[in-house]
Amino acid sequence: MALRPVAVLLFAVVLSGIFQLSTCQVLKGNLTCLDCSSHYDFSGIKVLVKCANVKRLAASTTKSQGSFEVELPSGSSSRTSTTPLNCLAKLIGGSSQIYASRKNMVSKIVKIQDSSSYTISTPLVFSTTSPVGKLKNIGSSKTIDLPVPREWGLAPSSFYTPFFPIIGIP
């Protein structure tokens, strides 16, 4: 008879360890694609979260619609820590090649009003095609051919590659 209350107490202790009542801080956000179709599968793209004065990082993988949810890292071992003041979310990459500018890869984390959740302040934006062909500031790779008199017997100047010998390095 004395064994039954002990078993019930042991079972209650195990359940309380599994179901902890915590006030964890959750970041919820969405990714944006500039050139994707409406049925693009966002799943598998990684988002990393880093808070100031916290050594731990938190990572999340997006769902098929581009949403992600991750618990913010805290500095102490208890989950009832104070609100993180300076946290950033960064777009890391995915299973397929994506392209993002530096300013669209990182976003500051802000608290949602009337909620215990957090969100990103600016959208994390990427594209699936390389922006290199779209840039207008990139010039041609054509070499400059300086006029050389024929009587000198030299090949056109575009045939010569610049070579700077390194002299004096042991």
Beta strands, then each sheet from edge to edge (+ up, - down):
strand 1: 26-33
strand 2: 46-51
strand 3: 57-61
strand 4: 67-71
strand 5: 87-93
strand 6: 106-111
strand 7: 117-120
strand 8: 124-126
sheet 1: 3+ 2- 5+ 6- 7+ 1+ 4-
sheet 2: 3+ 2- 5+ 6- 7+ 1+ 8+
end
